[in-house]
Amino acid sequence: MPIFTASRLAPDNQLHPCRIEIDAVNVIYSKGYIFGYKSTAIVRSNIASVSIGTGIFFADVVIESSGGGRITASGFKKADARTIAGLLT
């Protein structure tokens, strides 16, 4: 089960970077906060699209499900973003 963690140097990730975990059944997005965390899961068979937006240093990953759910994660290395897209498409 690969786990991809965003860089702490990216905006909005200094204290608690976001994380994407991919297993055989689910894609789980976790974002930590000062008190607790928020976690969103999408079943891999329901993934409708995966898109990547790249900047100068970091990349954003957007995962959309066929049911209307959306995961938007920012601050990943470009190579990690391409790997995430490759695993999910």
Order of alpha helices (4+ residues) and beta strands (2+ residues): beta-beta-beta-beta-beta-beta-beta-alpha
